[in-house]
Structure formats: structure tokens, C-alpha cells
Amino acid sequence: MQENTEARVVLEDIGAAAEIFGRNDEHLALIERVLGVRVVARGEELVILGDPNQVKLAEEVFYQLQNFYRAGNRLGLHEINYALKSVKAGIKDALTNLTTDLSLVSARGKQIKPKTIGQKVYLDIMKKYDIVFSIGPAGTGKTYLAVVMAVRALRNKEVHRIVLTRPAVEAGEKLGFLPGDLQEKVDPYLRPLYDALYDVLGMENTQKYLERGIIEIAPLAYMRGRTLDDAFIILDEAQNTTVEQMKMFLTRLGLGSKAIITGDITQIDLPRGQISGLVNAQKVLMGIKGIAFHYLTGEDIVRHPLVQDIIRAYDHKDDTGQES
């Protein structure tokens, strides 16, 4: 690595410095590795050494990180990675553009905010439209952010209840062979919805709302014949609905209600040859005023950094493991 350029960045806040460094300086090590620079801490300054272009990128990364921290945000591994990717892509102020008026704190006291531009746009769209289709790979926050907005709407008295549903499609394990009664058989399919509610509301509050009927979690089949007024309705795993099920669900929407439909069209578990209701909805409903389609991508994945690499790897292979 040529160190023919030197730049200095002043760390104006000791708290920001601690989070920029990371535990055992892991964040600094990541920045050095990704940008091919060397970073030396000297008192309140960071000295960046390396190729002129890479040093300039590193300066921008540290500028974004400090601004993001000053805006009241925490800096974790995801934020460091996002700043690095954005700066390398030539996107200015990507982190600071994530600021939103969403004010919700999880049951563990963590501020809930969008972690990518795609997530911020998703939140903005959910505020604006009554029916939103969110399509994207695992780990992009499709369902979690929909639950967050549902809880927010309930607290703001914009709706009177939350209804969460999923199609109980058998993905490799037959329902009939699972132990227990019908509710116990379908609960595993609904567990991700419970998990999201537990994270946002806490287990005790979630159970209280469930007992009072303010929150309902049920298989999609239970929606047939109903009209849902003043409700925030979330249909999860919508890629596993049939065309008829999707039509049935969308026509349940009553006055004062909002529906969010989430799914990953690369993970369809329907029998071979059966058309996905989510895939069909893109063709039938696209362009209808009041309905929005939002697409999240691998860049919006907020799980472990390796999840992005795993999804990219599978996207470039066919079912036999060969290059597609």
C-alpha cells in the first residue's frame, strides 16, 4: 500500500470516537481493510495514510459517521458498513439521509430507525399509501418495519387493532405430521410475527393485546368472509398465496384500514406450476392509484453481513448449483 498522501480528521466528540473505533478497534480495522488505507490515532485526531483517492474516501466516511452520531444515532457494524458502501458508490450523506420523524423505542429501549435508504423510503411509502406491497429478500426488514408502523398507528389511535396473517404453506414439512391441535400446528408458521411484536412491544404487552383482541395473529384462511375496519393489516410471506387467496385478502380491507403485503418472490413454496398471488398482483395491480409497490434489495439487508454475501451467491447459481 502506497502511503503518499496524509489527511487528518478531528474527532470532536469522545463518544463518537469510541463508536467509530469500535470494540478492540474493529471498526477502524474494517475501514482500513475495505478502503486500503492506514489509520493512526493521535490524540483527538485520526491520521489517514494511503492512496490519494482512497484517503479522500476515508475522510468522507469519517465525516458521515460523526454527523450521524451527532444526530443522536448509535454507530454499529452495520452503520460502518453502510457508510463504506455508500461512499464507494459515490453517494453523499447516505447515513444522515436516514433521519426520519419515526419515534418509536423497542421493548429493550432501542430506538427503531431505518438502517438503509431503501428502508427509509419504505417507511415513507407506508405513511402515504393504504395498500403497500413490499418485495425483497430475507433480512431487509419488510415485516419488522411493517409491524413497527402498525404499532405506531395503534399508539397514535389511527387504527383500533392490528391483524397479522400468513399463508400456512407447507415448506418441506407436512402439517398433518406435526403434533398438537390446529392452533399448535399453525403457530410455527406465525412465529416470525410473534417475534417482531415481542421485540417492539415486549412479550407482556403483546400477550395483553392478544388477550384483549387488539392484536390478532392468524393463518390467512381465517380471513375469509370478514371485513376489517379501522385495522392495520399485515400479510406476511405473500409469495406463498395463490391468486385467489391474494384477491380474498385484499378485498377484506374495510374503512379506515391499511394493508401491508410483504414477500420474497425468490422463495416461493407453492406446488410447481401454481401461480403466486404476489407475482400476479404485480401485473394486475401495478399503476392503480392508492396502491404502492416497493422493492428492497440485497443492499437493504440488515442481518449479519454474511447474509448479503449468501444471497448474492445463491442469486448467481441455479437449482443445481451451477452458474446461472
C-alpha positions as CSV (number, residue, x, y, z in Angstrom):
1,M,0.0,0.0,0.0
2,Q,1.4,3.4,-1.0
3,E,1.2,6.0,1.7
4,N,1.9,9.0,-0.5
5,T,-1.0,11.1,0.9
6,E,-1.8,12.1,4.5
7,A,-5.0,13.6,5.8
8,R,-6.2,14.4,9.3
9,V,-9.7,14.1,10.8
10,V,-10.5,15.7,14.1
11,L,-12.7,13.7,16.4
12,E,-14.9,16.3,18.0
13,D,-16.7,14.1,20.5
14,I,-15.3,11.4,22.7
15,G,-18.5,9.3,22.4
16,A,-18.3,9.4,18.6
17,A,-14.7,8.5,18.8
18,A,-15.4,5.4,20.9
19,E,-18.1,4.2,18.5
20,I,-16.1,5.0,15.4
21,F,-13.2,3.0,16.8
22,G,-15.4,0.1,17.8
23,R,-14.7,-2.7,20.2
24,N,-11.0,-3.6,20.1
25,D,-10.7,-1.1,17.2
26,E,-12.7,-3.4,14.9
27,H,-14.5,-0.6,13.1
28,L,-11.2,1.1,12.3
29,A,-9.8,-2.2,11.1
30,L,-12.8,-2.7,8.8
31,I,-12.4,0.8,7.3
32,E,-8.7,0.2,6.7
33,R,-9.3,-3.2,5.1
34,V,-12.1,-2.0,2.8
35,L,-10.5,1.2,1.6
36,G,-6.9,0.1,1.6
37,V,-5.7,2.9,3.9
38,R,-3.9,3.0,7.2
39,V,-5.5,5.0,10.1
40,V,-3.4,6.1,13.1
41,A,-5.0,7.7,16.2
42,R,-3.1,10.6,17.6
43,G,-4.9,12.2,20.5
44,E,-8.1,13.8,19.1
45,E,-7.0,13.3,15.5
46,L,-7.1,10.4,13.1
47,V,-4.3,10.4,10.6
48,I,-5.2,8.7,7.3
49,L,-2.4,7.4,5.1
50,G,-2.6,5.9,1.6
51,D,-3.5,6.4,-2.0
52,P,-5.0,10.0,-2.5
53,N,-8.3,8.7,-3.8
54,Q,-8.7,6.2,-1.0
55,V,-7.7,8.7,1.6
56,K,-10.4,11.1,0.3
57,L,-13.0,8.3,0.6
58,A,-11.9,7.6,4.2
59,E,-12.3,11.3,5.1
60,E,-15.8,11.2,3.7
61,V,-16.6,8.0,5.7
62,F,-15.4,9.6,9.0
63,Y,-17.4,12.8,8.2
64,Q,-20.6,10.8,7.7
65,L,-20.1,8.8,10.8
66,Q,-19.5,11.8,13.0
67,N,-22.6,13.6,11.5
68,F,-24.7,10.5,12.0
69,Y,-23.6,10.2,15.7
70,R,-24.3,14.0,16.3
71,A,-27.8,13.5,15.1
72,G,-28.4,11.2,18.0
73,N,-27.7,7.8,16.4
74,R,-25.6,4.9,17.5
75,L,-22.7,3.5,15.4
76,G,-22.6,-0.2,15.0
77,L,-21.0,-2.5,12.5
78,H,-24.0,-2.1,10.1
79,E,-23.6,1.7,10.1
80,I,-19.9,1.4,9.4
81,N,-20.5,-1.0,6.5
82,Y,-23.3,1.2,5.1
83,A,-21.2,4.3,5.2
84,L,-18.3,2.5,3.4
85,K,-20.6,1.1,0.7
86,S,-22.3,4.4,0.1
87,V,-19.1,6.4,-0.1
88,K,-17.6,3.8,-2.5
89,A,-20.7,4.2,-4.6
90,G,-20.3,8.0,-4.7
91,I,-23.4,8.6,-2.5
92,K,-23.1,11.7,-0.3
93,D,-24.5,11.9,3.2
94,A,-26.2,8.5,2.9
95,L,-26.2,8.0,6.7
96,T,-27.5,11.4,7.5
97,N,-30.3,11.0,4.9
98,L,-31.7,8.1,7.0
99,T,-33.1,10.6,9.6
100,T,-36.9,10.3,10.0
101,D,-39.7,11.5,12.1
102,L,-40.4,8.0,13.2
103,S,-40.1,8.0,17.0
104,L,-40.5,4.5,18.5
105,V,-38.5,2.7,21.1
106,S,-38.3,-1.1,21.3
107,A,-39.1,-3.1,24.4
108,R,-35.4,-3.2,25.1
109,G,-35.0,0.6,24.9
110,K,-33.5,0.7,21.4
111,Q,-34.5,3.5,19.1
112,I,-36.1,2.0,15.9
113,K,-35.0,3.8,12.8
114,P,-34.4,2.9,9.2
115,K,-30.9,1.4,8.5
116,T,-30.8,1.9,4.8
117,I,-32.2,4.4,2.2
118,G,-34.5,1.6,0.9
119,Q,-35.9,1.1,4.4
120,K,-36.5,4.9,4.8
121,V,-38.4,5.1,1.5
122,Y,-40.4,2.0,2.6
123,L,-41.4,3.8,5.9
124,D,-42.3,6.9,3.9
125,I,-44.5,4.9,1.5
126,M,-46.3,3.1,4.3
127,K,-47.3,6.5,5.8
128,K,-48.7,7.7,2.5
129,Y,-50.5,4.7,0.9
130,D,-53.3,2.5,2.2
131,I,-52.1,-0.6,0.4
132,V,-48.3,-1.3,0.1
133,F,-46.6,-4.3,-1.4
134,S,-43.0,-4.7,-0.1
135,I,-41.0,-7.2,-2.1
136,G,-37.4,-8.2,-1.3
137,P,-35.0,-10.8,0.1
138,A,-34.8,-12.1,3.6
139,G,-33.3,-9.7,6.2
140,T,-34.4,-6.4,4.6
141,G,-36.9,-5.6,7.4
142,K,-40.0,-6.0,5.3
143,T,-42.1,-7.5,8.1
144,Y,-40.4,-5.9,11.0
145,L,-40.9,-2.3,9.8
146,A,-44.5,-3.1,8.9
147,V,-45.0,-4.2,12.5
148,V,-43.3,-1.1,13.7
149,M,-45.7,1.1,11.6
150,A,-48.7,-0.9,12.8
151,V,-47.7,-0.4,16.5
152,R,-47.1,3.3,15.8
153,A,-50.6,3.6,14.2
154,L,-52.2,1.9,17.1
155,R,-50.5,4.1,19.7
156,N,-51.5,7.2,17.7
157,K,-55.1,5.9,17.6
158,E,-55.1,5.9,13.8
159,V,-56.4,2.3,14.0
160,H,-58.1,0.3,16.6
161,R,-56.4,-3.0,16.1
162,I,-53.6,-4.9,14.3
163,V,-54.2,-8.0,12.3
164,L,-51.2,-10.1,11.2
165,T,-51.6,-13.1,8.9
166,R,-49.6,-15.6,6.9
167,P,-50.5,-18.4,4.5
168,A,-49.8,-21.8,6.2
169,V,-47.9,-23.3,3.2
170,E,-46.0,-26.4,3.9
171,A,-42.4,-25.9,3.1
172,G,-40.8,-29.3,3.4
173,E,-42.8,-30.5,6.5
174,K,-46.4,-31.6,6.4
175,L,-48.8,-30.0,8.8
176,G,-50.6,-33.3,9.4
177,F,-47.5,-34.8,10.9
178,L,-46.8,-32.0,13.4
179,P,-48.0,-32.6,17.0
180,G,-50.9,-30.8,18.7
181,D,-54.2,-29.3,17.8
182,L,-54.8,-26.9,14.8
183,Q,-53.5,-23.8,16.6
184,E,-50.4,-25.6,17.7
185,K,-49.8,-26.8,14.1
186,V,-50.0,-23.4,12.6
187,D,-48.1,-21.5,15.3
188,P,-44.7,-22.3,13.9
189,Y,-45.7,-20.5,10.7
190,L,-46.8,-17.5,12.6
191,R,-43.7,-17.4,15.0
192,P,-41.9,-14.6,13.0
193,L,-44.8,-12.3,13.5
194,Y,-44.8,-13.0,17.3
195,D,-41.0,-12.4,17.3
196,A,-41.4,-9.0,15.7
197,L,-44.2,-8.0,18.2
198,Y,-42.1,-9.2,21.1
199,D,-39.2,-7.0,20.0
200,V,-41.3,-3.9,19.5
201,L,-43.8,-4.2,22.3
202,G,-42.3,-6.7,24.7
203,M,-43.8,-10.1,25.5
204,E,-46.0,-8.9,28.3
205,N,-47.7,-6.1,26.3
206,T,-48.0,-8.3,23.3
207,Q,-49.8,-11.0,25.3
208,K,-52.1,-8.4,26.8
209,Y,-53.1,-7.0,23.4
210,L,-53.7,-10.5,22.1
211,E,-55.9,-11.4,25.0
212,R,-58.0,-8.2,24.5
213,G,-58.3,-8.8,20.8
214,I,-56.5,-5.6,19.9
215,I,-53.8,-7.7,18.1
216,E,-54.8,-10.8,16.2
217,I,-52.4,-13.3,14.6
218,A,-54.0,-15.9,12.4
219,P,-53.5,-18.0,9.3
220,L,-54.7,-16.4,6.1
221,A,-57.6,-18.9,5.8
222,Y,-59.1,-17.3,8.9
223,M,-59.6,-14.0,6.9
224,R,-62.2,-15.4,4.5
225,G,-65.6,-13.8,4.8
226,R,-64.5,-10.9,7.1
227,T,-64.4,-7.1,6.7
228,L,-61.6,-5.5,8.6
229,D,-62.4,-1.8,9.6
230,D,-60.1,0.6,11.4
231,A,-57.3,-2.0,11.3
232,F,-53.6,-2.2,10.3
233,I,-53.3,-5.5,8.4
234,I,-50.1,-7.2,7.5
235,L,-49.9,-10.2,5.1
236,D,-46.5,-11.8,5.5
237,E,-44.9,-14.4,3.2
238,A,-47.3,-13.3,0.5
239,Q,-45.3,-15.1,-2.2
240,N,-47.0,-18.2,-0.9
241,T,-50.5,-17.1,-1.5
242,T,-52.5,-18.3,-4.6
243,V,-54.1,-15.7,-6.9
244,E,-57.4,-16.5,-5.3
245,Q,-56.1,-16.0,-1.7
246,M,-54.5,-12.7,-2.6
247,K,-57.7,-11.4,-4.1
248,M,-59.6,-12.6,-1.0
249,F,-57.2,-10.9,1.3
250,L,-57.2,-7.5,-0.5
251,T,-61.0,-7.4,-0.6
252,R,-61.1,-7.7,3.3
253,L,-59.9,-4.1,3.6
254,G,-62.6,-2.0,5.3
255,L,-63.0,1.7,6.1
256,G,-60.1,3.3,7.9
257,S,-57.8,0.4,7.3
258,K,-54.3,0.0,5.9
259,A,-52.8,-3.2,4.4
260,I,-49.1,-4.1,4.0
261,I,-48.2,-7.1,1.9
262,T,-44.7,-8.5,2.3
263,G,-42.9,-11.3,0.4
264,D,-39.8,-12.6,-1.3
265,I,-40.6,-13.8,-4.9
266,T,-37.4,-15.8,-5.0
267,Q,-38.7,-18.1,-2.1
268,I,-42.0,-19.4,-3.4
269,D,-43.1,-22.7,-1.7
270,L,-46.3,-23.3,-3.7
271,P,-46.7,-26.5,-5.7
272,R,-44.9,-26.5,-9.0
273,G,-47.0,-24.8,-11.7
274,Q,-49.2,-22.8,-9.3
275,I,-49.0,-19.0,-9.8
276,S,-48.0,-16.9,-6.8
277,G,-50.6,-14.3,-5.8
278,L,-47.8,-11.9,-5.1
279,V,-46.2,-12.3,-8.6
280,N,-49.7,-12.0,-10.2
281,A,-50.5,-8.9,-8.1
282,Q,-47.5,-7.0,-9.6
283,K,-49.1,-7.5,-13.1
284,V,-52.7,-6.9,-12.2
285,L,-52.4,-4.0,-9.6
286,M,-49.4,-2.0,-10.7
287,G,-50.4,1.5,-11.6
288,I,-53.6,1.6,-9.5
289,K,-53.8,4.9,-7.6
290,G,-53.5,4.4,-3.9
291,I,-51.5,1.1,-4.2
292,A,-47.7,1.2,-3.9
293,F,-45.1,-1.4,-4.8
294,H,-41.7,-1.0,-3.0
295,Y,-38.7,-3.2,-3.8
296,L,-36.0,-3.8,-1.3
297,T,-32.7,-5.3,-2.4
298,G,-29.6,-7.1,-1.0
299,E,-28.3,-3.6,-0.1
300,D,-31.1,-3.3,2.4
301,I,-30.2,-6.5,4.3
302,V,-29.6,-5.6,8.0
303,R,-28.8,-9.0,9.4
304,H,-25.3,-10.4,9.8
305,P,-23.1,-9.0,7.0
306,L,-22.6,-12.5,5.6
307,V,-26.3,-12.8,4.8
308,Q,-25.8,-10.3,1.9
309,D,-22.9,-12.5,0.5
310,I,-25.0,-15.7,0.9
311,I,-28.0,-14.2,-1.0
312,R,-25.7,-12.9,-3.8
313,A,-24.1,-16.3,-4.1
314,Y,-27.5,-18.0,-4.5
315,D,-28.7,-15.4,-6.9
316,H,-25.8,-16.3,-9.2
317,K,-26.5,-20.1,-9.1
318,D,-29.3,-22.2,-10.4
319,D,-31.0,-25.0,-8.5
320,T,-28.2,-27.4,-9.5
321,G,-25.5,-25.2,-8.0
322,Q,-24.3,-24.2,-11.5
323,E,-23.7,-20.6,-12.6
324,S,-26.9,-19.1,-13.9
